Amino acid sequence: MFEFEEFNASPQAVLFVSGTYVTLVAAGCCINVVFFIRSLRNRINWKELQSRVMARACSPADGFALLFLWIILRALQDSLTLTIGPDSDPTPLIAWVLSFSLVTELGVVLAALILVRLRHGDTQAGLGTGVMPPQRAALWALAFYLGAIPVFLASAQIWGLFLTALDIKITEQEVVRQFMGMENRGLQTAFIVLAVAGAPITEELVFRGVFLPTLTRRLGMWHAAAAVSLIFALVHTHLPTLLPLFVISFAFSLGYILTGSILVPIFMHALFNGVSLACVIMLRVLSP
């Protein structure tokens, strides 16, 4: 997951990050065994689940318009981030980028909620927010997240070996590098809030809440989940994480399909970003 040498990581930092993911993998393997045994005892009615997802579809024009809006705003944010030079004071520009991100994410969330309400009468019907209480959705999200981690990390290793064989340098995302260099506490806090709360809500409403049901009606559930996951990975514009992001996005889609609640992939996404960010923070704290 992390290029430790790039951040001059200390042995303590490497041990912490490695131990965190070893623990997650062990828990995930246990969860997957439980899931497998339960699936043998209680067959999953995939056709019924697909019908439920299809019933929440918006029109293709709606879905692609919302996705296009999110991609454009994301591209603007990334282009602003890349303008931060290595020798300049990044604080003012980072503050502006974070403010821009907050405003645009609120705008996309509002657009998605209005779209779902217009097409389905209320958000509960269109997003499944009333399928289960938030506490239960959080527990399901934890289980699905843990179950996805072994596959996610295996895909990261395989993809890393593939890129290395092609002599492609594996680097961290630019946003991670900039967070490692942030000194302003207020900016750090804003970044954490956006990463753990803002991005999961916005991206899951766009990709799972609107785009997945819309594509399911056209392509079928599994092809739609694969297409959504591929687009999700591509729009993050970071080759070293292309396959791992595809895998984790597919897990988010599976969590939504199986439970019917958009809260589950939102919580899964928040966990994924939160754990990844916690490891980055510990690399920063424990390293010289």
N, C-alpha and C positions, 0 to 999 in steps of 0.2 A: 504493500500500500504506500509506504513512504520511502523516499530516497534519503536514508538517514545521513549519509555522507554530505548531501547537499546542504543540510542545515547544521553540519558539524555537531551531530547529536552525541550526547554523552552515553556511556554504557548504561547508566540508570534510566535514561529516556528510552533507549532501545529496548531495555528489559520491560519497562512499563507498557510500551505500545505492543510489543510482542506478546506479553502476558495477557493483555486485554483481549487481543484477538484469539489467542489460544483458548481462553476461557469462553469466549463467544462461540467459537467453533465447537467446543465440547458440548455446550448447552444446546447449540443448534442441531447437532447430530442426535442428541437425545430427543429433542422436539420432533425431528423428522421421523424417528422410529415410532413415536407415539402417533403422529399423523398417519403413517403408513398402516399401522395396526387398526386405527379407527376407520380408515378408508376401506379396509378389507371387511370390516364388520358392517359398516353402513355405506353402501354404494352411493356415490355422488351422482345426482341427476343433472348432468351437464346441460341437457337440452332445456330443462326448466330454468337453470341459471342463465343460459344464453337468452332465453325469452325475457327474463327480468331485466337484463342489461339492455336488450333491444327496445324494450318499452320506454326507456329513458332517453332515447335518441332524439337529438335535435335535427334540423335539416342539415345536409352537407354544407350549404352556404354558411349557416350559423357556425358550425364547428370549425370550418377552415378559416373563417373570418376571425374568430376568437384566437385560434392558434397563430394566425399571421400577425395579429396585434401583439401577442406575447413575444413572438420571435423578433419583431421589429424593435420593441422596447428593450428586449434582452441584448440585441445587437448594439443598440445605442449605448447601453450601460457598459458592455464589454469594450466598445471603442473608446469610451471615456477612460476606462481603467487602463487601457494600453498606452494612453498618452502620458502616464506618470513616468517621468524619466528617472533613471537610477541616481542622478546627482542633484535632483531638485527636492524641495520640501514637499512630500506627498500629502501632508495633512489637509490643507484647504481643498484640494481636488478630491481626496477620498471622502471628506465630509460632504462635498457636493454630490458625489456619486451615490453615497448611501442615502442622502435625502431624495435624490432622483429615484432610486430603487424603491424607497418606501412609498412615494407618491404613485409611481407607476404600478406597483403591486396592488395597492389599494384600488386603483382604477380597474385593473384586470379582474380582481375579485368581484368588484361591484358589477362589472359588465357580465361576468359569468353568472352571478346570482340573478341579475335581471333577466338574462337570456333564459335560464332554467325556469324561472317563475312565469315568464311569458308563454313558454312552450308547454309547461306541465301544470300550471295553476298554483303550485307552491313548491318550495325548495325541498320539502320532505319527500314529496312524490318523485321529484326529479333527481335527487341525490341520495335518497335513502337515509337521511340523517335521523329519522325516527325509527329505524329498524331495531336499534339497540341503544341503551344508554351509553353516554361517553365513557363511563368507567369500564364497561364490558368491551367496548370498542378498543380501548387502550390495552386491555389484556390480550385480546385477539391480535392486535398490532404487534405487541411484544413477542407473542408466539410466532407469528409469521416472519417477523424481522429476524429472530434467532434462527429459524429454519432456513432463511435465505442466505445467511452469512457464510456457511461453508461453501455453498455454490458460488457466491460472489467472490470470495477470496480465491477459490480454485480457478475461476475464470480470470481473475487479475494476474495470477501467477502464469497461467498458460499464455495469456495475451502478452505479458511482459517478456516471456521467453521468445515468443514469435517476433515481437518488435526488436528484441536484442539480436536475433538471428538475421534480421534485415538491417542491422546496424543503425537503428533508430534510437536516439537518446530518450530515455524515460525521465521526464521532469514532472514536478508538481504543477498543479494549476496555478495560473498567475494570481488568482485571488488568494490562494493559500500562502504564496510567497509574500504577498503584500500584508496579509494578516500577521505573519511572523515578524514583519518589520514595523508594525504599528506600535507607537509609544503612547498615544493619547488614550486614556482610559475610557473616555466617553465614546470615542470611535470604536474601540474594541467592544464595548457593551452593545452599541448599535449594530455592529456587524454580527454579533452572536444572536441577537434577537431576530434579525432578518434571516439568518441562516437556519435557525431552529424553529421559528414560527412563520415568518413571512413567506419564504420560498416554498415550504411544504404546502401551505394553504393555497397559494397562487398556482403552483405547478400542478397540484393534484386536482384542483377544480378544472383547470384547462385540459389536462391529459386524461385523467380518469373520469372526472365528472361530466365533461362534455364530449371530448374527442373520442374516447373509447366506445361509448354507446353508439355514437354516430357512425363510426367505422364498422362496428359490429353488425349493424343493419345491412351494410354493403358487402362486407368481406367475411362475415362469420366471426365468432368470438376469438378463436385462437390466432387467426391471421390478423385480426384487428389488434390484439394484444401485442403481437410481434411488431406490427407496423408502428404502433404508438411507442413501443420501447425503442425501436430503431430511431425514430424521430427525436425522442427524448435524449438519446445518447448523442446524436449528431448535433443538436442545437447547443450542446454544452461545449462544442468546438475544442475538444482536448483529446487527441488521438490516444495517448497512453491509458485513458480511462474509458475508451469507446465500448469495448466488450463488457467490462464490469458494470458500467452504467446501464447497458442494455439488460443485463441479468437482473440488477436490482429493480429496474423499472418494470420488468416482467413480473417480478415478485409483488410489486405494488399493485399491478393490475390483477394478479391472482387473488390478493387479499380483498380487493374490491369485489371481484366476481363471486368469491365464495361467501362473503358476509353480506353483500348488498349495501354496505354502508360506506360512504365516502370518508367517514371519520377514520376508518381503519387504515387506508393508504396515507392519509394525512399524518396520523400518528407514527406509522412506519417510516415515512419520509423524515419526520422530525427526529425520530430515534437514530436513523442512519446519519443525518447531518450532525446531530448532537454528539454521537460517539466519535465520529470522524474529527469533529472540531475539538473535542476533549483531548484526543490524542495529539492534535497539533499544538494545543495549549501546553500539554505536558512536555512535548518536545521543546517548546520555547522556555518553559520554566526550569526544566532539569538540565538543559544544555547551556554551555558557556556562551 
